[in-house]
Amino acid sequence: MALGKSGSKQSEFWVTVSELPKSPGHPFYRKLNQILQEADFDGWVEALCEDYYAGDRGRPGMPPGRYFRMLFAGYFEGIQSQRGIAWRVSDSLSLREFLGLDTTEDSPHHSTLTRIRQRLPQDVHHAVFEFVLNVAIEKGLVKGKTVAVDATTLEANAAMKSIVRKATGESYKEYLRALAEEEGIEDPSDEDLRRFDKKRKGKKTSNQDWESSTDPDSRITKMKDGRTHLAYKAENAIDLDTDIVLGAEVFHADRGDTDTLPESLGCTQRNLIDCEIDAEIEEVVADKGYHSAECLQGLEELGLRSYIPEPEYKGKRRWKNKPEGQQEAVYHNRRRVRRPKSRLLQRRRSELVERTFAHICETGGARRTWLRGIAAVAKRYWIQVAARNLGVILRALFGVGTPRSLQKEEDGLLNGSMSPQMRRYVARLAMMTTGVLISIITPRMIPRMAA
């Protein structure tokens, strides 16, 4: 074979379609398409979105199934922005096959994703989340009895420099300049303002006084890493028996956990009702941030058993002049928390809930949102959670839940012909056989084997 050189050469003027490069396909996305096609996802979502498109006018737009598949791919590839998703799709032959693009068809532009997201309301995006939940129910992956609830922060697409006073509309720099001039500093420079702001007492940026000029729905809050930033609050409700997210809601970041818990549980139960599953939430597991007498009383009135650890209080709690039923609800929760079952539930809650946020926000790319407005952020977050549930379904059926875990199929082990239990048995048998062979080999046999 002669040495090939990378010299420039004139490209072909005409190329037949049969000569264009074709992708062998990615086994993970083929499995994902198989799940969606079995549930008739494309036909269902096209009928759902038909009212939001013109009948016979204009050129045909991008199919809704392709739009949602691009967002699914954004989660599995860990891409945050729509620009990144559009570039990745145009660069990958496997993703083009996953979207159903022909060889000569252009990949969708990122502006197309924006237009479709703006056209489709929140109800459609939430319906897609419920559709995936229905698929999990059909596969027997939803119990709905014991639910764990926790929340995290999503960094908003707005900087702290963009905040303005609600009363006057002045920016933070203008506000500082007025304070500095009141203190006797004439015509302060930017360096003088920074030094003055660092030393002044009583400095506080409150959501009651300040708002973002670019994203008014975002709120000033403290992030997980300790930074103060404009953000949103995402709260998930997870089925502790199957690791499926049953409910996901996006709130303003300044709302407390005890304030949003009843709303999250109500939305979760509504999702189960919409999916027509004969299941009701009976137990609620959460961390001590959700503990309050009012919240526990509300759960008690709904017939829910709570397992929420009680924070340490200084002194003895007094129940005089408190609404009737709060003391009884707190004491019932305290007795349940002290049982061994509560420790098992809390251990499982901390494992599954934190892993859910790690998959959705960290590896899934949802920690930093590039959209503005709580409605747009909720649309994208519901699809992120739906993609995460699809990964759990694929892991339960085929043993893998991410594209990286399923790079190629070997010996028919991952083509659906063998169950996950059988694959684990075959792998264990191979390890045992290897161990037996190694134990048979003696030092005297090594020279003869080498020869």
C-alpha positions in Angstrom: 0.0 0.0 0.0 1.4 3.4 -1.0 1.7 6.3 1.3 -1.3 8.7 1.0 -0.7 12.4 1.0 -3.0 15.2 2.1 -2.5 17.4 -0.9 -5.3 19.6 -2.1 -7.5 18.2 -4.8 -10.5 19.4 -6.7 -13.8 18.2 -5.3 -16.4 16.4 -7.4 -18.9 18.6 -9.1 -21.7 15.9 -9.1 -22.1 13.4 -6.3 -24.7 10.7 -6.3 -26.8 10.2 -3.2 -25.5 6.6 -2.8 -22.0 7.9 -2.5 -22.7 10.3 0.4 -21.5 9.2 3.8 -24.0 7.3 5.9 -24.0 6.7 9.6 -24.2 3.2 11.0 -26.4 4.7 13.7 -26.0 4.9 17.4 -27.5 1.9 19.2 -28.7 4.1 22.1 -30.6 6.4 19.9 -32.0 3.5 17.9 -33.3 2.0 21.2 -34.7 5.4 22.1 -36.5 5.7 18.7 -37.8 2.2 19.2 -39.4 3.2 22.5 -40.9 6.4 21.0 -42.2 4.6 17.9 -43.8 1.8 19.9 -45.8 4.5 21.7 -46.6 6.4 18.5 -45.0 9.5 19.8 -44.8 11.3 16.4 -48.5 10.8 15.6 -49.6 11.8 19.1 -47.5 15.0 19.2 -48.5 16.1 15.7 -52.2 15.7 16.6 -51.5 17.6 19.9 -49.8 20.5 18.1 -52.1 20.7 15.0 -54.0 23.7 16.4 -50.9 25.8 16.6 -50.0 25.6 12.9 -51.6 27.0 9.8 -53.7 24.5 7.8 -52.7 25.0 4.1 -50.7 28.2 4.1 -47.0 28.6 4.2 -44.3 26.1 3.7 -44.2 22.9 5.9 -42.5 23.5 9.2 -40.3 21.2 11.3 -42.3 18.3 12.7 -43.0 18.7 16.4 -41.6 15.2 17.0 -38.2 16.4 15.6 -38.3 19.5 17.8 -38.7 17.5 21.0 -36.1 14.9 19.8 -33.6 17.7 19.5 -34.3 18.8 23.1 -34.0 15.1 24.2 -30.6 15.0 22.4 -29.6 18.2 24.2 -30.1 16.4 27.6 -28.3 13.2 26.5 -25.4 15.1 25.0 -25.2 17.6 27.9 -25.7 20.7 25.8 -27.1 23.8 27.5 -28.0 26.2 24.7 -30.2 25.8 21.5 -27.3 26.9 19.4 -25.1 24.1 20.7 -27.9 21.6 20.1 -28.4 22.8 16.5 -24.6 22.6 15.8 -24.3 19.1 17.4 -27.1 17.8 15.2 -25.6 19.2 12.1 -22.3 17.7 12.9 -23.5 14.2 13.9 -24.7 11.6 11.4 -26.1 9.5 14.2 -28.2 12.4 15.6 -29.4 13.1 12.0 -30.6 9.6 11.8 -32.2 9.9 15.3 -34.2 13.0 14.0 -35.2 11.3 10.8 -33.3 13.7 8.5 -32.7 12.6 4.9 -29.2 12.6 3.5 -29.8 15.8 1.5 -32.0 17.5 4.1 -30.5 20.5 6.0 -30.5 20.2 9.8 -32.8 22.6 11.7 -31.4 26.1 12.6 -31.4 27.2 16.3 -33.8 30.0 15.5 -36.4 27.4 14.4 -36.2 25.9 17.9 -36.9 29.3 19.4 -39.9 29.9 17.1 -41.5 26.6 17.9 -40.9 27.0 21.6 -42.6 30.4 21.5 -45.5 29.0 19.4 -46.2 25.9 21.6 -47.6 26.8 25.0 -46.7 25.3 28.4 -49.5 22.8 28.3 -48.0 21.1 25.2 -44.5 20.8 26.8 -46.1 19.4 30.0 -48.2 17.0 28.0 -44.9 15.6 26.5 -43.7 15.1 30.1 -46.9 13.2 30.9 -46.5 11.2 27.7 -43.1 9.9 28.9 -44.6 9.2 32.3 -47.3 7.1 30.6 -44.6 5.1 28.9 -43.0 4.4 32.3 -46.4 3.4 33.7 -46.9 0.9 30.8 -43.5 -0.6 31.5 -44.4 -1.0 35.2 -42.0 1.6 36.4 -44.3 3.7 38.5 -45.7 2.9 41.9 -46.7 6.4 43.1 -47.0 5.5 46.8 -43.9 7.0 48.4 -42.6 10.3 47.0 -39.5 12.2 47.8 -39.4 16.0 47.3 -36.4 18.3 47.0 -35.5 21.5 45.2 -32.5 23.1 43.6 -31.6 26.4 41.9 -31.3 27.1 38.2 -29.0 30.0 37.2 -30.9 32.6 35.2 -29.8 34.2 32.0 -29.3 37.5 33.7 -26.5 39.2 35.5 -26.5 41.0 38.8 -25.4 44.1 37.0 -28.8 44.3 35.3 -30.8 44.8 38.5 -32.7 48.1 38.9 -34.7 49.6 41.8 -38.4 48.8 41.6 -39.4 52.1 43.0 -37.3 54.5 40.9 -36.0 52.3 38.0 -32.3 53.4 38.6 -29.5 51.0 38.1 -27.2 49.8 40.9 -24.4 52.1 39.8 -26.8 55.1 39.8 -28.0 54.1 43.2 -24.4 53.9 44.6 -23.5 57.2 43.0 -26.4 58.9 44.8 -25.4 57.3 48.2 -21.8 58.4 47.6 -22.7 62.0 46.9 -24.8 62.0 50.1 -21.7 61.0 52.0 -19.8 63.9 50.5 -17.9 62.2 47.7 -18.1 64.5 44.7 -18.0 63.1 41.2 -16.9 59.5 42.3 -15.2 57.3 39.8 -16.0 53.6 39.2 -13.2 52.7 41.5 -14.5 55.0 44.2 -17.9 53.5 43.9 -16.6 49.9 44.3 -14.5 50.9 47.3 -17.5 52.8 48.8 -19.8 49.8 48.2 -17.4 47.4 49.8 -17.1 49.4 53.1 -20.7 50.7 53.5 -22.8 49.1 56.3 -26.3 47.7 55.9 -25.7 46.6 52.3 -28.5 44.3 51.1 -30.0 43.5 47.8 -33.6 42.4 48.5 -36.1 41.0 46.0 -38.6 43.5 47.5 -36.5 46.4 46.3 -34.6 45.1 43.2 -35.4 43.2 40.1 -33.6 42.3 36.9 -34.2 44.6 33.9 -33.6 41.8 31.4 -35.4 38.9 33.2 -38.0 40.2 35.7 -39.1 36.7 36.6 -35.7 35.8 38.0 -34.9 36.3 41.7 -31.8 37.2 43.7 -30.8 34.1 45.6 -27.8 32.2 46.9 -26.6 29.4 44.6 -25.4 25.9 45.7 -21.8 27.0 45.3 -22.3 30.1 47.6 -22.5 32.7 44.9 -25.3 35.3 44.9 -27.0 35.2 41.5 -30.3 35.7 39.7 -32.0 32.3 39.6 -35.1 30.1 39.5 -36.1 27.2 41.8 -36.8 23.8 40.4 -38.6 21.2 42.6 -38.8 17.5 41.8 -41.0 14.8 43.2 -39.4 11.3 42.7 -41.0 7.9 43.1 -38.7 6.3 45.7 -39.6 2.8 44.5 -38.7 3.2 40.8 -36.6 6.4 40.6 -39.0 8.0 38.1 -39.7 11.7 38.4 -43.4 12.1 38.9 -43.6 15.8 39.1 -41.3 18.8 38.2 -42.2 22.4 38.8 -40.3 25.7 38.3 -40.9 28.5 40.9 -39.6 31.9 41.7 -36.3 31.4 43.6 -37.5 33.5 46.6 -40.3 31.1 47.5 -39.6 28.9 50.5 -39.6 25.1 50.5 -42.6 24.9 52.9 -44.5 27.3 50.6 -44.0 25.3 47.4 -44.3 21.7 48.8 -48.2 21.6 48.7 -48.2 22.9 45.2 -45.6 20.4 44.0 -47.5 17.5 45.6 -50.8 18.7 44.1 -49.2 18.8 40.6 -47.7 15.4 41.1 -51.0 13.8 42.1 -52.6 15.6 39.1 -50.0 14.0 36.8 -50.9 10.6 38.1 -54.6 11.3 37.6 -54.0 12.5 34.0 -52.1 9.3 33.3 -55.0 7.3 34.5 -53.0 5.2 37.0 -54.7 3.7 40.0 -52.2 5.2 42.5 -52.3 7.8 45.2 -49.5 9.4 47.1 -49.5 8.1 50.7 -46.0 9.0 52.0 -43.9 12.2 51.6 -40.2 12.2 52.4 -38.2 15.4 52.5 -35.3 17.1 54.3 -35.5 19.4 57.3 -35.9 22.5 55.1 -39.5 21.4 54.5 -40.4 21.2 58.2 -42.9 23.6 59.6 -46.0 23.2 61.7 -48.3 24.7 59.0 -46.9 22.4 56.3 -47.2 19.3 58.4 -50.7 20.2 59.4 -51.6 20.6 55.7 -50.1 17.2 54.9 -52.0 15.6 57.8 -55.3 17.0 56.5 -54.6 15.6 53.1 -54.1 12.1 54.6 -50.4 12.0 53.8 -47.8 10.5 56.1 -44.8 12.7 56.3 -41.2 11.8 57.1 -39.5 15.2 57.5 -36.7 15.5 60.1 -37.2 18.2 62.6 -34.6 21.0 63.0 -33.1 21.7 66.3 -35.1 24.4 68.2 -33.6 26.4 71.1 -35.8 26.0 74.1 -39.2 24.3 74.4 -41.8 24.8 71.7 -45.0 26.5 72.9 -48.3 25.7 71.4 -50.5 28.3 73.0 -52.4 30.5 70.6 -51.6 28.2 67.7 -54.1 26.7 65.3 -55.7 23.5 66.4 -54.0 20.4 64.9 -50.5 21.8 64.5 -49.1 20.2 67.6 -50.7 16.8 66.8 -49.3 16.9 63.3 -45.8 17.8 64.5 -45.8 15.0 67.1 -47.1 12.4 64.6 -44.3 13.3 62.2 -41.7 13.2 65.1 -42.8 9.7 66.0 -42.5 8.5 62.4 -39.1 10.1 61.9 -37.7 8.1 64.9 -38.6 4.8 63.3 -36.1 2.6 61.4 -38.3 2.9 58.3 -37.6 6.7 58.3 -33.9 6.2 58.3 -34.2 3.9 55.3 -36.4 6.3 53.4 -34.1 9.3 54.1 -31.1 7.3 53.0 -32.8 6.4 49.7 -34.1 10.0 49.3 -30.7 11.5 49.6 -29.3 9.0 47.1 -32.0 9.2 44.4 -33.0 12.9 44.6 -29.4 14.2 44.5 -28.6 11.8 41.6 -31.7 13.2 39.8 -30.4 16.7 40.1 -26.9 15.6 39.1 -28.3 14.0 35.9 -30.7 16.8 35.0 -28.7 19.9 36.0 -25.0 18.9 35.8 -24.5 16.3 33.1 -27.8 17.2 31.4 -26.9 20.9 31.1 -29.9 22.4 32.9 -28.0 24.2 35.7 -27.5 27.3 33.6 -30.6 28.3 31.6 -30.2 30.4 28.4 -33.9 31.3 28.3 -35.7 34.2 30.0 -39.0 34.1 31.7 -40.4 31.5 34.0 -42.7 30.1 31.3 -39.8 29.4 28.9 -37.6 28.0 31.7 -40.4 25.6 32.7 -40.9 24.4 29.1 -37.3 23.4 28.7 -37.1 21.9 32.2 -40.1 19.6 31.7 -38.4 18.2 28.5 -35.2 17.8 30.4 -37.0 15.8 33.1 -38.8 13.8 30.4 -35.5 12.9 28.8 -34.2 11.8 32.1 -37.2 9.5 32.6 -36.6 8.1 29.2 -33.0 7.2 30.3 -34.4 5.4 33.3 -36.8 3.5 31.1 -34.0 2.5 28.8 -31.8 1.4 31.7 -34.6 -0.8 33.0 -35.3 -2.4 29.7 -31.8 -2.7 28.1 -29.4 -2.1 31.0 -28.1 1.3 29.8 -29.4 4.8 30.1 -26.9 7.0 28.4 -25.4 7.1 24.9 -21.9 6.7 26.2 -22.7 3.5 28.0 -24.0 1.9 24.7 -21.3 2.6 22.1 -21.7 -0.6 20.2 -23.5 -3.9 20.2 -21.5 -7.1 20.6 -22.7 -10.7 20.2 -26.3 -9.7 20.4 -26.1 -8.9 24.1 -27.7 -5.4 23.7 -30.0 -5.9 20.8 -33.0 -6.7 22.9 -32.8 -10.5 22.5 -31.4 -11.0 26.0 -32.9 -9.6 29.2 -30.8 -7.5 31.7 -30.9 -10.4 34.2 -29.5 -12.8 31.5 -26.8 -10.3 30.5 -25.7 -10.0 34.1 -25.7 -13.8 34.4 -23.5 -14.2 31.3 -21.1 -11.5 32.5 -20.8 -13.2 35.9 -20.3 -16.6 34.3 -17.5 -15.2 32.1 -15.8 -13.8 35.2 -16.0 -17.1 37.0 -14.7 -19.0 33.9 -11.7 -16.6 33.7 -11.0 -17.1 37.3 -11.0 -20.9 36.9 -8.6 -20.7 34.0 -6.2 -18.5 35.9 -6.3 -20.8 38.9 -5.4 -23.8 36.7 -2.3 -22.1 35.3 0.9 -22.9 37.3 4.3 -21.2 37.2 5.7 -24.2 35.4 3.2 -23.8 32.6 4.1 -20.2 31.8 7.3 -20.9 29.8 5.5 -23.5 27.7 2.6 -21.2 27.1 5.0 -18.4 26.0 6.8 -20.8 23.6 
